[in-house]
Amino acid sequence: MGQLYARDLTTTDIVIEHATVLPPVSASRTGVRFNTYQAFAERVRLFENGLHCVGLWHTHPVSTPEPSMNDELLAANYARAAAEDLSGIVFVILGTKPFPQGIGVWFHDQKSLRRLTAEASR
């Protein structure tokens, strides 16, 4: 699990430039916990280097991931905490299938978690 960072939030397309790994405080097949103080310190440090935390990522031990109830709560908490600076956060879950089936991407806008899908090239 970790946090996702972007440098420029003023463009139409936000590019994730950096993904971190937060060491788990505890982890099991059904959940993972991380140190929220360590996550905050990481956001402060990377913000000083021009990076903005725009989301979270983690893994699920299933082929095609879907967010759990705990995932939805975590995404909602992050989105609400970022509400002053961001209109929402990205939430990525990696499963065991190869790309693209093994990756799920959602957006939480402080109200609900919505799955994002790839647009066809124009």
PyMOL commands that set and color helices and strands:
alter all, ss='L'
color gray80, all
select helices_A, chain A and resi 36-48+69-81
alter helices_A, ss='H'
color red, helices_A
select strands_A, chain A and resi 2-6+18-19+24-28+31-34+52-59+89-94+103-108+113-115
alter strands_A, ss='S'
color yellow, strands_A
deselect
rebuild
show_as cartoon
